[in-house]
Amino acid sequence: MARRERGWIRDWEPENPHFWESRGKQIARRNLLWSIAAEHLGFTVWTVWSIVAVKLGAYRFSTDQLFWIVALPNLVGSVLRIPYTFAPARFGGRNWTVVSALLLLVPTGLLSVAVSDPRTPFWAFLVIAATAGLGGGNFASSMANITHFYPQSRQGLALGWNAAGGNIGVSSVQFVVPLVISALGLGAAGLFWIPFILASAAGAWLFMDNLTSATSPFRQQVKVAGAGQTWIMSLLYIGTFGSYIGYSTAFPVLTKTQFPSVAVTSFAFAGPLLGSLVRPIGGRLADRFGGARITAWTFCGMGAALAGVWSGLHLGSFPMFLVAFLVLFGMTGLGNGSTYRMIPAIFVARAVRIAEKSGSPAAVEDAPLRGRREGAAAIGIISAVGALGGFFVNRSFGTSVQATGGAGAALLGFGAFYIVCAGLTWWCYLRTIGSRVLPNFATARV
């Protein structure tokens, strides 16, 4: 049985079937629930400027300036994901969830300051919007923590639900904030979330747990930065999650500039919601068929959807543009789930292979736990680099619109990148012929 001492659980054995069925899964589900609540609010705060930006007409910012405002939180959030990943192993998953939730009070309070005075300069908006990046860091710490609670066979679905619950925060903010602004004014777009933030911090403190088995020295954690698999998966995650968060924050501004007569705030939430809801499906499909196979097909689907988006813009057809973008959001959601399922599988397989080469029975026995710890650390680096895609998507749209008046150049670049990602997935994780450069993981059920 798991022993709980002052918020810390010892003797955690999720791979033990008897332990898991008798007590483990109930504890894991409780931690997953409150992790989702805190992460949901993190995404809400992280992306709140995607809606606020389209309501800043009184400030007369250019399209490129608006894309800068929605891009900076993505940049800051991606950088913060690296220290946030290591925090649960250093301070405990429950403890860090409480701290990271309370930090969200900073950007929500400052948002009301920024919009309270019509004389607020552009540089002040950039600084204040950048603090919303605090919400972006929550994802990395949450995922790195939850991966320790579940057995390998349930990683895809558990991580999928955890991530989906957070991702839905994007659609929540894009659905709720227009209503809040209409009823209470622009300043309430941030203040509205404060009671929910306090409630999630209290719930995490009362009902979550720290795992002693998840603690790991910092030096041991950062070793994964030298693993080639960390950077391959980082690139793939730029293509999936980077696309999801980038399109989520760029879509309202892009639609407003390309289809001015459309009331974008009435349906902007639909795409992020779809992408969030299908993320667990991507994880479940990865559990059954292998994450690499689902990821490769996802990149192909994303490329096809981009062609539909381009056609809608070229023909001036908003219905075609919207439907294609919804398909694109759905593909990013599937890819988010499948790529995250690949990470723990890759690092467990990697740790086992290294241990087997050493010839030490003790090393082979400890390899799965070591692989789980390395995978949790890799999640932070991968999610940080992947989130940079959100910044690049917004800046690509802004630059394309400013230089050419349209988004075609940006879409062409995205399509070329997806082709590269699909090829890389096949080369590293699906082909059956061994590689002298990188080990092949096709037989490891990646």
DRENDO-1510 file (C-alpha; in Angstrom, 1 decimal, always signed):
<recs>
REC; n; res; u; v; w
REC; 1; MET; +0.0; +0.0; +0.0 .
REC; 2; ALA; +1.2; +3.6; -0.7 .
REC; 3; ARG; +2.3; +5.4; +2.5 .
REC; 4; ARG; +1.4; +9.1; +2.7 .
REC; 5; GLU; +3.4; +11.3; +5.0 .
REC; 6; ARG; +2.8; +15.1; +5.1 .
REC; 7; GLY; +1.7; +15.1; +1.5 .
REC; 8; TRP; +4.5; +12.8; +0.3 .
REC; 9; ILE; +3.7; +9.2; -0.9 .
REC; 10; ARG; +6.4; +6.5; -0.6 .
REC; 11; ASP; +6.4; +3.0; -2.1 .
REC; 12; TRP; +4.7; +4.0; -5.3 .
REC; 13; GLU; +4.5; +1.0; -7.7 .
REC; 14; PRO; +2.1; +1.7; -10.6 .
REC; 15; GLU; +3.5; -1.2; -12.6 .
REC; 16; ASN; +2.5; -3.6; -9.9 .
REC; 17; PRO; -1.0; -4.9; -10.9 .
REC; 18; HIS; -2.1; -5.6; -7.4 .
REC; 19; PHE; -1.0; -2.2; -6.1 .
REC; 20; TRP; -2.6; -0.4; -9.0 .
REC; 21; GLU; -6.0; -2.0; -8.7 .
REC; 22; SER; -6.2; -1.9; -4.9 .
REC; 23; ARG; -5.1; +1.7; -4.3 .
REC; 24; GLY; -2.9; +3.2; -7.1 .
REC; 25; LYS; -5.5; +4.1; -9.7 .
REC; 26; GLN; -7.7; +6.0; -7.2 .
REC; 27; ILE; -4.8; +8.1; -6.1 .
REC; 28; ALA; -3.7; +8.7; -9.7 .
REC; 29; ARG; -7.1; +9.8; -10.8 .
REC; 30; ARG; -7.4; +12.3; -7.8 .
REC; 31; ASN; -4.1; +13.8; -8.7 .
REC; 32; LEU; -5.0; +13.9; -12.4 .
REC; 33; LEU; -8.3; +15.7; -11.7 .
REC; 34; TRP; -6.6; +18.6; -9.8 .
REC; 35; SER; -3.7; +18.7; -12.2 .
REC; 36; ILE; -6.2; +19.2; -15.0 .
REC; 37; ALA; -7.9; +22.0; -13.1 .
REC; 38; ALA; -4.7; +23.9; -12.5 .
REC; 39; GLU; -3.4; +23.4; -16.0 .
REC; 40; HIS; -6.7; +24.4; -17.5 .
REC; 41; LEU; -6.4; +27.8; -15.9 .
REC; 42; GLY; -2.8; +28.0; -17.0 .
REC; 43; PHE; -3.8; +27.7; -20.6 .
REC; 44; THR; -6.7; +30.2; -20.0 .
REC; 45; VAL; -4.3; +32.9; -18.7 .
REC; 46; TRP; -1.7; +32.0; -21.3 .
REC; 47; THR; -4.0; +32.6; -24.2 .
REC; 48; VAL; -6.3; +35.4; -22.9 .
REC; 49; TRP; -4.6; +38.0; -25.1 .
REC; 50; SER; -5.8; +36.1; -28.2 .
REC; 51; ILE; -9.2; +37.6; -27.6 .
REC; 52; VAL; -8.2; +40.8; -25.8 .
REC; 53; ALA; -6.1; +41.8; -28.8 .
REC; 54; VAL; -9.0; +41.9; -31.2 .
REC; 55; LYS; -10.8; +44.2; -28.7 .
REC; 56; LEU; -8.1; +46.8; -28.8 .
REC; 57; GLY; -9.5; +48.9; -31.6 .
REC; 58; ALA; -9.3; +52.1; -29.5 .
REC; 59; TYR; -5.5; +51.8; -29.4 .
REC; 60; ARG; -5.2; +51.6; -33.2 .
REC; 61; PHE; -2.4; +49.1; -33.3 .
REC; 62; SER; -1.3; +47.7; -36.6 .
REC; 63; THR; -1.9; +44.0; -37.6 .
REC; 64; ASP; +1.7; +43.3; -37.0 .
REC; 65; GLN; +1.6; +44.9; -33.6 .
REC; 66; LEU; -1.4; +42.7; -32.6 .
REC; 67; PHE; +0.4; +39.6; -33.7 .
REC; 68; TRP; +3.3; +40.7; -31.5 .
REC; 69; ILE; +1.0; +41.0; -28.5 .
REC; 70; VAL; -0.4; +37.4; -29.0 .
REC; 71; ALA; +3.0; +36.0; -29.9 .
REC; 72; LEU; +5.0; +37.1; -26.8 .
REC; 73; PRO; +3.1; +35.0; -24.2 .
REC; 74; ASN; +3.9; +32.0; -26.4 .
REC; 75; LEU; +7.6; +32.9; -26.4 .
REC; 76; VAL; +7.8; +33.5; -22.6 .
REC; 77; GLY; +5.7; +30.4; -21.9 .
REC; 78; SER; +8.0; +28.2; -24.0 .
REC; 79; VAL; +11.1; +29.4; -22.2 .
REC; 80; LEU; +9.5; +28.9; -18.7 .
REC; 81; ARG; +8.6; +25.3; -19.5 .
REC; 82; ILE; +12.2; +24.2; -19.0 .
REC; 83; PRO; +12.5; +25.3; -15.3 .
REC; 84; TYR; +8.9; +24.3; -14.7 .
REC; 85; THR; +9.7; +20.8; -15.8 .
REC; 86; PHE; +12.4; +20.3; -13.2 .
REC; 87; ALA; +10.4; +21.9; -10.4 .
REC; 88; PRO; +8.1; +18.9; -9.5 .
REC; 89; ALA; +11.1; +16.6; -9.1 .
REC; 90; ARG; +12.8; +19.3; -6.9 .
REC; 91; PHE; +9.9; +20.6; -4.8 .
REC; 92; GLY; +7.2; +17.9; -5.3 .
REC; 93; GLY; +4.3; +17.8; -7.7 .
REC; 94; ARG; +1.6; +19.0; -5.3 .
REC; 95; ASN; +3.8; +21.8; -3.9 .
REC; 96; TRP; +4.7; +23.1; -7.4 .
REC; 97; THR; +1.1; +22.9; -8.7 .
REC; 98; VAL; +0.1; +25.2; -5.8 .
REC; 99; VAL; +2.9; +27.7; -6.5 .
REC; 100; SER; +2.4; +27.7; -10.3 .
REC; 101; ALA; -1.3; +28.3; -9.9 .
REC; 102; LEU; -0.9; +31.3; -7.6 .
REC; 103; LEU; +1.6; +32.9; -10.0 .
REC; 104; LEU; -1.3; +33.2; -12.4 .
REC; 105; LEU; -2.5; +36.1; -10.3 .
REC; 106; VAL; +0.2; +38.3; -11.7 .
REC; 107; PRO; -0.8; +38.4; -15.4 .
REC; 108; THR; -4.5; +38.4; -14.6 .
REC; 109; GLY; -4.1; +41.5; -12.4 .
REC; 110; LEU; -1.8; +43.3; -14.8 .
REC; 111; LEU; -4.1; +42.8; -17.7 .
REC; 112; SER; -6.7; +45.0; -16.1 .
REC; 113; VAL; -4.0; +47.6; -15.5 .
REC; 114; ALA; -3.0; +47.6; -19.2 .
REC; 115; VAL; -6.5; +48.2; -20.5 .
REC; 116; SER; -7.7; +50.6; -17.8 .
REC; 117; ASP; -6.0; +53.7; -19.5 .
REC; 118; PRO; -6.3; +54.4; -23.3 .
REC; 119; ARG; -2.9; +56.1; -23.1 .
REC; 120; THR; -1.1; +52.8; -22.2 .
REC; 121; PRO; +1.8; +52.6; -24.7 .
REC; 122; PHE; +2.4; +49.6; -26.9 .
REC; 123; TRP; +5.6; +48.7; -25.1 .
REC; 124; ALA; +3.6; +48.4; -21.8 .
REC; 125; PHE; +1.2; +46.1; -23.5 .
REC; 126; LEU; +4.1; +43.9; -24.7 .
REC; 127; VAL; +5.5; +43.7; -21.2 .
REC; 128; ILE; +2.2; +42.9; -19.5 .
REC; 129; ALA; +1.2; +40.4; -22.2 .
REC; 130; ALA; +4.5; +38.6; -21.8 .
REC; 131; THR; +3.7; +37.9; -18.1 .
REC; 132; ALA; +0.8; +35.7; -19.4 .
REC; 133; GLY; +3.6; +33.3; -20.4 .
REC; 134; LEU; +3.5; +32.1; -16.7 .
REC; 135; GLY; +0.5; +30.1; -17.7 .
REC; 136; GLY; +2.4; +28.4; -20.5 .
REC; 137; GLY; +4.9; +26.9; -18.0 .
REC; 138; ASN; +2.2; +25.0; -16.1 .
REC; 139; PHE; +1.8; +22.4; -18.9 .
REC; 140; ALA; +5.4; +21.1; -18.6 .
REC; 141; SER; +5.3; +20.7; -14.8 .
REC; 142; SER; +1.9; +19.1; -14.9 .
REC; 143; MET; +2.8; +16.6; -17.5 .
REC; 144; ALA; +6.2; +15.8; -16.0 .
REC; 145; ASN; +4.4; +15.1; -12.7 .
REC; 146; ILE; +1.4; +13.1; -13.9 .
REC; 147; THR; +3.6; +10.7; -15.9 .
REC; 148; HIS; +4.9; +9.2; -12.7 .
REC; 149; PHE; +1.4; +8.3; -11.4 .
REC; 150; TYR; +0.4; +5.9; -14.2 .
REC; 151; PRO; +1.7; +2.6; -15.5 .
REC; 152; GLN; +3.3; +2.5; -19.0 .
REC; 153; SER; +0.3; +0.8; -20.5 .
REC; 154; ARG; -1.9; +3.8; -19.5 .
REC; 155; GLN; +0.4; +6.6; -20.3 .
REC; 156; GLY; -1.1; +7.7; -23.6 .
REC; 157; LEU; -4.7; +8.0; -22.3 .
REC; 158; ALA; -3.6; +9.6; -18.9 .
REC; 159; LEU; -1.3; +12.2; -20.5 .
REC; 160; GLY; -3.9; +12.8; -23.2 .
REC; 161; TRP; -6.6; +13.6; -20.7 .
REC; 162; ASN; -4.3; +15.8; -18.7 .
REC; 163; ALA; -3.2; +17.7; -21.7 .
REC; 164; ALA; -6.7; +17.9; -23.2 .
REC; 165; GLY; -8.0; +19.4; -19.9 .
REC; 166; GLY; -5.4; +22.0; -20.1 .
REC; 167; ASN; -5.8; +22.7; -23.8 .
REC; 168; ILE; -9.5; +23.2; -23.4 .
REC; 169; GLY; -8.5; +26.3; -21.4 .
REC; 170; VAL; -7.9; +28.0; -24.8 .
REC; 171; SER; -11.4; +27.4; -25.9 .
REC; 172; SER; -12.8; +28.4; -22.5 .
REC; 173; VAL; -11.1; +31.8; -22.6 .
REC; 174; GLN; -12.2; +32.4; -26.2 .
REC; 175; PHE; -15.8; +31.5; -25.4 .
REC; 176; VAL; -16.1; +33.2; -22.0 .
REC; 177; VAL; -14.0; +36.3; -22.3 .
REC; 178; PRO; -16.1; +38.0; -25.1 .
REC; 179; LEU; -19.2; +37.5; -22.8 .
REC; 180; VAL; -17.3; +38.9; -19.8 .
REC; 181; ILE; -16.1; +41.9; -21.8 .
REC; 182; SER; -19.6; +42.6; -23.1 .
REC; 183; ALA; -21.0; +42.5; -19.6 .
REC; 184; LEU; -18.2; +43.9; -17.4 .
REC; 185; GLY; -15.7; +45.7; -19.6 .
REC; 186; LEU; -12.3; +44.9; -21.0 .
REC; 187; GLY; -10.6; +45.0; -17.6 .
REC; 188; ALA; -12.6; +42.1; -16.3 .
REC; 189; ALA; -11.0; +39.8; -18.9 .
REC; 190; GLY; -8.3; +39.1; -16.4 .
REC; 191; LEU; -10.0; +39.7; -13.0 .
REC; 192; PHE; -12.7; +37.2; -13.8 .
REC; 193; TRP; -10.3; +34.3; -13.4 .
REC; 194; ILE; -8.9; +35.2; -10.0 .
REC; 195; PRO; -11.5; +33.3; -7.9 .
REC; 196; PHE; -11.0; +30.2; -10.0 .
REC; 197; ILE; -7.2; +30.4; -9.6 .
REC; 198; LEU; -7.5; +30.6; -5.8 .
REC; 199; ALA; -9.8; +27.6; -5.8 .
REC; 200; SER; -7.5; +25.5; -7.9 .
REC; 201; ALA; -4.5; +26.3; -5.7 .
REC; 202; ALA; -6.5; +25.3; -2.6 .
REC; 203; GLY; -7.7; +22.1; -4.2 .
REC; 204; ALA; -4.2; +21.1; -5.3 .
REC; 205; TRP; -2.9; +21.7; -1.7 .
REC; 206; LEU; -5.6; +19.7; -0.1 .
REC; 207; PHE; -6.0; +16.8; -2.6 .
REC; 208; MET; -2.8; +16.3; -4.6 .
REC; 209; ASP; +0.3; +14.3; -3.5 .
REC; 210; ASN; +4.1; +14.5; -3.9 .
REC; 211; LEU; +5.9; +11.2; -4.9 .
REC; 212; THR; +9.3; +10.4; -3.5 .
REC; 213; SER; +9.9; +8.2; -6.5 .
REC; 214; ALA; +9.6; +11.2; -8.8 .
REC; 215; THR; +12.4; +13.1; -7.1 .
REC; 216; SER; +15.6; +13.3; -9.0 .
REC; 217; PRO; +18.9; +15.3; -8.8 .
REC; 218; PHE; +19.0; +18.2; -11.2 .
REC; 219; ARG; +22.2; +16.9; -12.8 .
REC; 220; GLN; +20.6; +13.6; -13.6 .
REC; 221; GLN; +17.6; +15.3; -15.1 .
REC; 222; VAL; +19.6; +17.6; -17.4 .
REC; 223; LYS; +21.4; +14.7; -18.9 .
REC; 224; VAL; +18.5; +14.1; -21.3 .
REC; 225; ALA; +19.4; +17.4; -23.0 .
REC; 226; GLY; +22.3; +15.4; -24.6 .
REC; 227; ALA; +20.0; +12.7; -26.0 .
REC; 228; GLY; +19.3; +12.9; -29.7 .
REC; 229; GLN; +15.8; +11.6; -29.1 .
REC; 230; THR; +15.0; +14.7; -27.0 .
REC; 231; TRP; +15.7; +17.0; -29.9 .
REC; 232; ILE; +14.0; +14.9; -32.5 .
REC; 233; MET; +10.8; +14.8; -30.5 .
REC; 234; SER; +11.2; +18.6; -29.8 .
REC; 235; LEU; +11.1; +19.2; -33.5 .
REC; 236; LEU; +8.0; +16.9; -34.0 .
REC; 237; TYR; +6.3; +18.7; -31.1 .
REC; 238; ILE; +6.8; +22.0; -32.8 .
REC; 239; GLY; +4.8; +20.6; -35.6 .
REC; 240; THR; +1.9; +19.3; -33.4 .
REC; 241; PHE; +1.6; +21.4; -30.3 .
REC; 242; GLY; +3.4; +24.4; -31.7 .
REC; 243; SER; +0.9; +24.4; -34.5 .
REC; 244; TYR; -2.1; +24.0; -32.1 .
REC; 245; ILE; -1.2; +26.8; -29.7 .
REC; 246; GLY; +0.0; +29.1; -32.6 .
REC; 247; TYR; -3.2; +28.6; -34.6 .
REC; 248; SER; -5.3; +29.0; -31.5 .
REC; 249; THR; -3.9; +32.4; -30.7 .
REC; 250; ALA; -3.5; +33.6; -34.3 .
REC; 251; PHE; -6.9; +32.5; -35.6 .
REC; 252; PRO; -8.9; +35.4; -34.2 .
REC; 253; VAL; -6.5; +38.1; -35.4 .
REC; 254; LEU; -6.0; +36.3; -38.8 .
REC; 255; THR; -9.7; +36.0; -39.4 .
REC; 256; LYS; -10.4; +39.6; -38.4 .
REC; 257; THR; -7.8; +40.9; -40.9 .
REC; 258; GLN; -8.7; +38.5; -43.8 .
REC; 259; PHE; -12.5; +38.5; -43.3 .
REC; 260; PRO; -13.3; +41.9; -41.6 .
REC; 261; SER; -17.1; +41.4; -41.8 .
REC; 262; VAL; -17.0; +38.2; -39.8 .
REC; 263; ALA; -17.7; +38.3; -36.0 .
REC; 264; VAL; -14.8; +36.2; -35.1 .
REC; 265; THR; -15.2; +36.2; -31.3 .
REC; 266; SER; -18.5; +34.3; -31.7 .
REC; 267; PHE; -16.9; +31.1; -32.8 .
REC; 268; ALA; -13.1; +31.5; -32.2 .
REC; 269; PHE; -13.3; +28.9; -29.4 .
REC; 270; ALA; -14.5; +26.1; -31.7 .
REC; 271; GLY; -11.1; +25.2; -33.2 .
REC; 272; PRO; -9.2; +25.0; -30.0 .
REC; 273; LEU; -12.0; +23.1; -28.4 .
REC; 274; LEU; -12.0; +20.5; -31.2 .
REC; 275; GLY; -8.2; +20.1; -30.9 .
REC; 276; SER; -8.5; +19.7; -27.2 .
REC; 277; LEU; -11.2; +17.1; -27.3 .
REC; 278; VAL; -9.5; +14.8; -29.8 .
REC; 279; ARG; -6.2; +14.9; -28.0 .
REC; 280; PRO; -7.1; +11.9; -25.7 .
REC; 281; ILE; -8.2; +10.1; -28.8 .
REC; 282; GLY; -4.7; +10.6; -30.3 .
REC; 283; GLY; -3.2; +9.2; -27.1 .
REC; 284; ARG; -5.5; +6.2; -27.1 .
REC; 285; LEU; -4.8; +5.5; -30.8 .
REC; 286; ALA; -1.1; +5.7; -30.0 .
REC; 287; ASP; -1.6; +3.2; -27.1 .
REC; 288; ARG; -3.1; +0.8; -29.6 .
REC; 289; PHE; -1.3; +1.3; -32.9 .
REC; 290; GLY; +1.9; +3.1; -31.8 .
REC; 291; GLY; +2.5; +6.8; -31.5 .
REC; 292; ALA; +4.9; +7.1; -34.4 .
REC; 293; ARG; +2.4; +5.7; -36.9 .
REC; 294; ILE; -0.4; +8.0; -35.7 .
REC; 295; THR; +2.0; +11.0; -35.7 .
REC; 296; ALA; +3.2; +10.4; -39.3 .
REC; 297; TRP; -0.4; +10.2; -40.6 .
REC; 298; THR; -1.3; +13.3; -38.6 .
REC; 299; PHE; +1.4; +15.4; -40.3 .
REC; 300; CYS; +0.0; +14.2; -43.7 .
REC; 301; GLY; -3.5; +15.3; -42.6 .
REC; 302; MET; -2.2; +18.7; -41.5 .
REC; 303; GLY; -0.7; +19.3; -44.8 .
REC; 304; ALA; -3.9; +18.5; -46.6 .
REC; 305; ALA; -5.9; +20.8; -44.3 .
REC; 306; LEU; -3.5; +23.6; -45.0 .
REC; 307; ALA; -4.2; +23.3; -48.7 .
REC; 308; GLY; -7.9; +23.8; -47.8 .
REC; 309; VAL; -7.1; +26.9; -45.7 .
REC; 310; TRP; -5.1; +28.4; -48.6 .
REC; 311; SER; -7.9; +27.7; -51.0 .
REC; 312; GLY; -10.4; +29.4; -48.7 .
REC; 313; LEU; -8.3; +32.5; -48.5 .
REC; 314; HIS; -7.5; +32.5; -52.2 .
REC; 315; LEU; -11.2; +32.2; -53.2 .
REC; 316; GLY; -12.4; +34.6; -50.4 .
REC; 317; SER; -14.6; +31.8; -49.1 .
REC; 318; PHE; -15.0; +32.0; -45.4 .
REC; 319; PRO; -16.9; +28.7; -45.0 .
REC; 320; MET; -14.1; +26.8; -46.8 .
REC; 321; PHE; -11.5; +28.6; -44.7 .
REC; 322; LEU; -13.3; +27.8; -41.5 .
REC; 323; VAL; -14.0; +24.1; -42.2 .
REC; 324; ALA; -10.4; +23.6; -43.3 .
REC; 325; PHE; -9.1; +25.3; -40.2 .
REC; 326; LEU; -11.3; +23.1; -38.0 .
REC; 327; VAL; -9.8; +20.0; -39.7 .
REC; 328; LEU; -6.4; +21.5; -39.1 .
REC; 329; PHE; -7.2; +22.0; -35.4 .
REC; 330; GLY; -8.4; +18.4; -35.2 .
REC; 331; MET; -5.2; +17.0; -36.7 .
REC; 332; THR; -3.0; +19.0; -34.3 .
REC; 333; GLY; -5.0; +17.6; -31.4 .
REC; 334; LEU; -4.5; +14.0; -32.6 .
REC; 335; GLY; -0.8; +14.7; -33.1 .
REC; 336; ASN; -0.4; +16.2; -29.7 .
REC; 337; GLY; -1.8; +13.1; -28.1 .
REC; 338; SER; +0.3; +10.7; -30.2 .
REC; 339; THR; +3.6; +12.6; -29.8 .
REC; 340; TYR; +3.3; +12.8; -26.1 .
REC; 341; ARG; +2.7; +9.0; -25.9 .
REC; 342; MET; +5.9; +8.5; -27.8 .
REC; 343; ILE; +8.1; +10.3; -25.2 .
REC; 344; PRO; +7.9; +7.9; -22.2 .
REC; 345; ALA; +8.0; +4.9; -24.5 .
REC; 346; ILE; +11.2; +6.1; -26.2 .
REC; 347; PHE; +13.1; +6.9; -23.0 .
REC; 348; VAL; +12.0; +3.6; -21.2 .
REC; 349; ALA; +13.2; +1.7; -24.3 .
REC; 350; ARG; +16.4; +3.7; -24.4 .
REC; 351; ALA; +17.1; +3.1; -20.7 .
REC; 352; VAL; +16.5; -0.7; -21.1 .
REC; 353; ARG; +18.8; -0.9; -24.1 .
REC; 354; ILE; +21.6; +0.9; -22.3 .
REC; 355; ALA; +21.2; -1.3; -19.3 .
REC; 356; GLU; +21.2; -4.5; -21.4 .
REC; 357; LYS; +24.5; -3.4; -23.0 .
REC; 358; SER; +26.0; -2.9; -19.6 .
REC; 359; GLY; +25.4; -6.5; -18.7 .
REC; 360; SER; +24.4; -5.6; -15.1 .
REC; 361; PRO; +21.2; -7.3; -13.8 .
REC; 362; ALA; +20.7; -4.5; -11.3 .
REC; 363; ALA; +20.8; -1.9; -14.1 .
REC; 364; VAL; +18.3; -3.8; -16.2 .
REC; 365; GLU; +16.0; -4.0; -13.2 .
REC; 366; ASP; +16.2; -0.3; -12.5 .
REC; 367; ALA; +16.0; +0.7; -16.2 .
REC; 368; PRO; +12.3; +1.3; -16.4 .
REC; 369; LEU; +12.2; +3.6; -13.4 .
REC; 370; ARG; +15.3; +5.5; -14.7 .
REC; 371; GLY; +13.6; +5.7; -18.2 .
REC; 372; ARG; +10.5; +7.2; -16.6 .
REC; 373; ARG; +12.5; +9.8; -14.8 .
REC; 374; GLU; +14.4; +10.7; -18.0 .
REC; 375; GLY; +11.2; +10.8; -20.0 .
REC; 376; ALA; +9.6; +13.2; -17.4 .
REC; 377; ALA; +12.7; +15.5; -17.7 .
REC; 378; ALA; +12.6; +15.3; -21.5 .
REC; 379; ILE; +9.0; +16.3; -21.5 .
REC; 380; GLY; +10.0; +19.8; -20.2 .
REC; 381; ILE; +12.6; +20.4; -22.9 .
REC; 382; ILE; +10.4; +18.9; -25.6 .
REC; 383; SER; +7.3; +20.9; -24.5 .
REC; 384; ALA; +9.4; +24.1; -24.2 .
REC; 385; VAL; +10.9; +23.8; -27.7 .
REC; 386; GLY; +7.5; +22.7; -29.1 .
REC; 387; ALA; +5.7; +25.7; -27.6 .
REC; 388; LEU; +8.1; +28.0; -29.5 .
REC; 389; GLY; +6.1; +27.0; -32.5 .
REC; 390; GLY; +3.3; +29.1; -31.2 .
REC; 391; PHE; +5.6; +32.2; -31.4 .
REC; 392; PHE; +6.8; +31.3; -34.9 .
REC; 393; VAL; +3.3; +30.7; -36.2 .
REC; 394; ASN; +2.1; +34.2; -35.0 .
REC; 395; ARG; +5.2; +35.9; -36.3 .
REC; 396; SER; +5.0; +34.1; -39.6 .
REC; 397; PHE; +1.4; +35.3; -40.1 .
REC; 398; GLY; +2.3; +38.8; -39.0 .
REC; 399; THR; +5.2; +39.1; -41.4 .
REC; 400; SER; +3.4; +37.5; -44.2 .
REC; 401; VAL; +0.4; +39.8; -43.9 .
REC; 402; GLN; +2.6; +42.9; -43.6 .
REC; 403; ALA; +4.8; +41.9; -46.5 .
REC; 404; THR; +2.2; +40.5; -49.0 .
REC; 405; GLY; -1.2; +41.4; -47.6 .
REC; 406; GLY; -2.1; +37.8; -47.1 .
REC; 407; ALA; -1.2; +34.6; -45.2 .
REC; 408; GLY; -0.2; +32.5; -48.2 .
REC; 409; ALA; +3.5; +32.7; -47.7 .
REC; 410; ALA; +3.2; +31.6; -44.1 .
REC; 411; LEU; +1.0; +28.6; -45.0 .
REC; 412; LEU; +3.5; +27.5; -47.6 .
REC; 413; GLY; +6.2; +27.5; -45.0 .
REC; 414; PHE; +4.1; +25.5; -42.6 .
REC; 415; GLY; +3.3; +22.9; -45.2 .
REC; 416; ALA; +7.0; +22.4; -46.1 .
REC; 417; PHE; +7.7; +21.9; -42.4 .
REC; 418; TYR; +5.0; +19.2; -42.0 .
REC; 419; ILE; +6.6; +17.3; -44.8 .
REC; 420; VAL; +9.9; +17.3; -43.0 .
REC; 421; CYS; +8.3; +16.2; -39.8 .
REC; 422; ALA; +6.5; +13.3; -41.5 .
REC; 423; GLY; +9.7; +12.1; -43.1 .
REC; 424; LEU; +11.6; +12.4; -39.8 .
REC; 425; THR; +9.0; +10.4; -38.0 .
REC; 426; TRP; +9.2; +7.6; -40.5 .
REC; 427; TRP; +13.0; +7.6; -40.6 .
REC; 428; CYS; +13.6; +7.5; -36.9 .
REC; 429; TYR; +10.7; +5.5; -35.6 .
REC; 430; LEU; +8.9; +3.5; -38.3 .
REC; 431; ARG; +11.3; +2.1; -40.8 .
REC; 432; THR; +12.5; -1.5; -40.1 .
REC; 433; ILE; +16.1; -1.1; -41.4 .
REC; 434; GLY; +18.5; -0.1; -38.7 .
REC; 435; SER; +20.4; +3.2; -38.7 .
REC; 436; ARG; +24.0; +3.9; -37.8 .
REC; 437; VAL; +23.1; +7.4; -36.8 .
REC; 438; LEU; +20.1; +6.8; -34.6 .
REC; 439; PRO; +18.7; +3.7; -33.0 .
REC; 440; ASN; +15.5; +2.4; -34.5 .
REC; 441; PHE; +12.6; +2.3; -32.0 .
REC; 442; ALA; +10.0; +0.6; -34.3 .
REC; 443; THR; +10.2; -2.6; -32.2 .
REC; 444; ALA; +9.7; -0.7; -28.9 .
REC; 445; ARG; +6.1; +0.2; -29.6 .
REC; 446; VAL; +6.8; +3.9; -29.8 .
</recs>
